[in-house]
Amino acid sequence: MSKLYFFRHAQASFGAANYDQLSPKGEQQAAELGKYLVTNHHHFDKIFVGPLVRQRHTFEIVRDIYAKNGLSLPTATVLQGLKEHEATTVFKSILPQLVQTVPQVKKWYTEMEATPKLRRRNGLLCFQYFMNEWVEGKIPPQGAEPWHLFRKNVKKGLETILENTEKGQNIGIFTSGGTISAITAEALKLTDEQRVASMNFSVRNTSFSTFLFSKQEFNLLSFNELPHLEKDMITFV
């Protein structure tokens, strides 16, 4: 039986012009993950990582912690199927239209513009509304990869990983929250796309979800574990 660890990337730069980079706190989170894995003698036979900067940087920090302790990790295989969905790109382009046409979104947006301390909370509420509509195909993809294609590509990525997983191996995979939600949906055979997407909002930065793989069976063992971070270091975006 093999064990697969899916790690969500550390905190990215939410609200910045370039989201796809780790924040200073994110770099600390990744280092704490590396220390935890080393202290608990986690060995990996293969490593897969998504193509995004925040995914690769999280792995690189963990790899450096291993190296500082005289240990090594396998060379990472970059896998396009581990890329996050493109909802944030679509959201930025469609938000002005939602503000004009959806009363609840307009209310949230107006509140956060008037009260800066509500910007983060209300911004996420607007995004959650958008996600529920987008995964159902009610919002056009705006030139980005649509949700159904994202789900298809994640499934292909998972198949590639499983095809390259041998009996008794431990596999480390560095990816994103939406991807982990889609992987979990594959294991649990979930078809409610809003429910699948909503899991993304629960996946904490640098948390890991583990799966068992044996004789074509792929089963969820644990979801969203975070034993290496204290409360003030826990983030969701």
Wavefront OBJ file of the C-alpha trace (Angstrom):
o trace
v 0.000 0.000 0.000
v 1.294 3.458 -0.916
v 0.638 6.762 0.801
v 0.214 10.054 -1.025
v 0.597 13.399 0.751
v -0.999 16.388 -0.975
v 0.431 19.628 0.459
v -1.252 22.945 -0.121
v 1.151 25.783 -0.870
v 1.994 28.318 1.825
v 0.238 31.679 2.052
v 0.385 33.575 -1.229
v 0.119 37.336 -1.707
v -3.660 37.803 -1.504
v -4.709 41.260 -2.650
v -1.351 42.048 -4.265
v -0.881 42.747 -7.965
v 0.814 39.354 -8.261
v -0.942 36.740 -6.134
v 1.365 33.955 -7.331
v 4.178 34.517 -4.874
v 4.585 33.595 -1.227
v 4.106 36.240 1.430
v 6.722 36.562 4.199
v 4.357 34.610 6.468
v 3.990 32.008 3.722
v 7.748 31.491 3.663
v 7.681 30.951 7.433
v 4.825 28.455 7.087
v 6.720 26.454 4.470
v 9.787 26.382 6.710
v 7.703 25.102 9.623
v 6.276 22.391 7.381
v 9.793 21.352 6.413
v 10.899 21.221 10.060
v 7.870 19.100 10.958
v 8.509 16.634 8.149
v 12.187 16.305 9.078
v 11.484 15.933 12.809
v 8.908 13.230 12.120
v 11.191 11.363 9.711
v 9.019 11.692 6.637
v 10.683 10.031 3.668
v 9.428 10.497 0.116
v 10.184 8.227 -2.814
v 8.844 10.652 -5.411
v 7.842 14.313 -5.472
v 5.364 15.991 -7.807
v 4.762 19.735 -7.860
v 2.444 22.077 -9.721
v 3.824 24.651 -12.182
v 2.786 27.776 -10.256
v 5.404 29.862 -8.457
v 3.719 29.536 -5.061
v 3.564 25.746 -5.415
v 7.185 25.375 -6.488
v 8.495 27.860 -3.910
v 6.754 26.003 -1.079
v 8.469 22.786 -2.139
v 11.832 24.535 -2.524
v 11.699 25.861 1.050
v 10.849 22.379 2.365
v 13.658 20.904 0.266
v 16.100 23.445 1.718
v 15.104 22.494 5.269
v 15.825 18.854 4.424
v 19.210 19.851 3.003
v 20.116 21.858 6.121
v 19.538 18.677 8.114
v 21.730 16.561 5.861
v 18.774 14.975 4.097
v 17.603 15.030 0.507
v 14.336 14.902 -1.376
v 13.826 13.456 -4.853
v 13.959 15.814 -7.805
v 10.464 17.171 -8.276
v 8.445 16.337 -11.368
v 6.426 19.368 -12.492
v 2.901 18.334 -13.425
v 0.453 20.639 -15.192
v -2.489 18.707 -13.747
v -1.581 20.082 -10.307
v -2.145 23.691 -11.382
v -4.832 25.609 -9.521
v -8.072 26.610 -11.225
v -8.200 30.068 -12.812
v -11.167 31.380 -10.854
v -9.266 34.346 -9.412
v -8.434 35.578 -12.918
v -12.059 35.339 -14.030
v -13.279 36.904 -10.773
v -11.161 40.028 -11.258
v -12.555 40.591 -14.727
v -16.196 39.848 -13.885
v -16.450 41.581 -10.464
v -17.469 45.022 -11.813
v -20.339 43.377 -13.681
v -21.421 41.422 -10.588
v -21.409 44.613 -8.524
v -23.769 46.201 -11.044
v -26.131 43.246 -11.498
v -26.203 41.305 -8.202
v -27.636 43.262 -5.229
v -25.922 41.146 -2.559
v -22.518 41.493 -4.216
v -23.091 45.238 -4.549
v -23.889 45.411 -0.816
v -20.723 43.526 0.172
v -18.597 45.578 -2.191
v -20.034 48.906 -1.018
v -19.462 47.941 2.628
v -15.837 47.011 2.085
v -15.168 50.175 0.109
v -16.584 52.246 2.977
v -14.984 50.180 5.749
v -11.428 48.974 4.993
v -11.437 46.426 7.822
v -14.222 44.569 5.972
v -12.227 44.355 2.742
v -10.867 40.869 3.333
v -14.083 39.340 4.679
v -16.404 40.891 2.131
v -13.970 40.230 -0.683
v -14.107 36.529 0.161
v -17.912 36.627 0.348
v -18.012 38.101 -3.143
v -15.593 35.426 -4.331
v -17.660 32.633 -2.767
v -20.761 33.882 -4.569
v -18.812 34.007 -7.806
v -17.436 30.473 -7.331
v -20.898 28.973 -6.843
v -22.034 30.517 -10.114
v -18.831 29.790 -12.024
v -18.575 26.071 -11.273
v -22.133 25.650 -12.553
v -21.192 27.326 -15.826
v -23.399 30.347 -15.155
v -20.487 32.750 -15.647
v -18.491 32.613 -18.893
v -14.805 31.622 -18.542
v -13.590 35.006 -19.865
v -10.809 33.309 -21.809
v -9.618 31.261 -18.827
v -9.810 27.510 -18.310
v -13.423 26.674 -17.340
v -14.156 24.689 -14.189
v -15.145 21.477 -15.966
v -11.829 21.454 -17.859
v -9.915 22.118 -14.625
v -11.579 19.078 -13.059
v -10.733 16.981 -16.110
v -7.076 18.031 -16.040
v -6.768 17.346 -12.306
v -8.095 13.841 -12.898
v -5.483 13.324 -15.611
v -2.792 14.593 -13.270
v -3.904 12.184 -10.559
v -3.855 9.308 -13.037
v -0.277 10.209 -13.980
v 0.780 10.207 -10.330
v -0.872 6.863 -9.631
v 0.633 5.320 -12.751
v 4.064 6.278 -11.421
v 3.445 5.144 -7.847
v 4.891 1.769 -6.924
v 3.846 -0.500 -4.093
v 4.780 0.768 -0.640
v 5.964 4.189 -1.756
v 5.446 7.541 -0.050
v 4.663 10.296 -2.540
v 4.784 14.033 -1.820
v 2.667 16.358 -3.946
v 2.811 20.171 -3.673
v -0.234 21.861 -5.140
v -3.177 24.159 -4.255
v -6.433 24.109 -2.320
v -8.739 23.810 -5.301
v -6.675 20.969 -6.705
v -6.720 19.130 -3.382
v -10.499 19.605 -3.238
v -10.816 18.105 -6.715
v -8.526 15.192 -5.757
v -10.639 14.586 -2.656
v -13.761 14.617 -4.828
v -12.224 11.902 -7.001
v -11.560 9.725 -3.955
v -15.034 10.284 -2.507
v -16.779 10.224 -5.897
v -18.421 13.598 -5.312
v -20.326 15.111 -8.224
v -21.868 18.197 -6.601
v -19.537 20.816 -8.073
v -20.503 23.566 -5.621
v -19.682 21.222 -2.756
v -16.368 20.323 -4.355
v -15.452 23.977 -4.843
v -16.532 24.918 -1.312
v -13.944 22.544 0.179
v -11.322 24.896 -1.169
v -12.308 27.520 1.405
v -11.450 25.096 4.232
v -8.012 24.007 3.033
v -5.375 25.768 5.124
v -1.988 26.888 3.842
v 0.693 24.132 4.072
v -1.884 21.649 5.361
v -1.665 18.127 4.020
v -4.311 15.631 3.000
v -3.319 11.991 2.737
v -4.593 9.173 0.553
v -3.945 5.436 0.393
v -3.416 3.718 -2.937
v -3.445 -0.028 -3.437
v -4.615 -2.293 -6.281
v -6.361 0.538 -8.122
v -8.110 1.670 -4.927
v -7.604 5.338 -4.049
v -9.015 6.283 -0.657
v -8.965 9.354 1.568
v -7.119 8.822 4.857
v -7.038 12.349 6.307
v -7.982 15.845 5.195
v -6.457 19.261 5.902
v -4.011 18.295 8.675
v -1.945 21.133 10.143
v 0.060 19.903 13.157
v 3.050 22.156 12.462
v 1.485 25.626 12.825
v 0.334 27.581 15.855
v -2.914 29.566 15.743
v -1.387 32.920 14.738
v 0.346 31.268 11.773
v -2.771 29.591 10.340
v -4.133 31.133 7.135
v -6.582 30.109 4.422
v -5.542 32.203 1.393
l 1 2 3 4 5 6 7 8 9 10 11 12 13 14 15 16 17 18 19 20 21 22 23 24 25 26 27 28 29 30 31 32 33 34 35 36 37 38 39 40 41 42 43 44 45 46 47 48 49 50 51 52 53 54 55 56 57 58 59 60 61 62 63 64 65 66 67 68 69 70 71 72 73 74 75 76 77 78 79 80 81 82 83 84 85 86 87 88 89 90 91 92 93 94 95 96 97 98 99 100 101 102 103 104 105 106 107 108 109 110 111 112 113 114 115 116 117 118 119 120 121 122 123 124 125 126 127 128 129 130 131 132 133 134 135 136 137 138 139 140 141 142 143 144 145 146 147 148 149 150 151 152 153 154 155 156 157 158 159 160 161 162 163 164 165 166 167 168 169 170 171 172 173 174 175 176 177 178 179 180 181 182 183 184 185 186 187 188 189 190 191 192 193 194 195 196 197 198 199 200 201 202 203 204 205 206 207 208 209 210 211 212 213 214 215 216 217 218 219 220 221 222 223 224 225 226 227 228 229 230 231 232 233 234 235 236 237
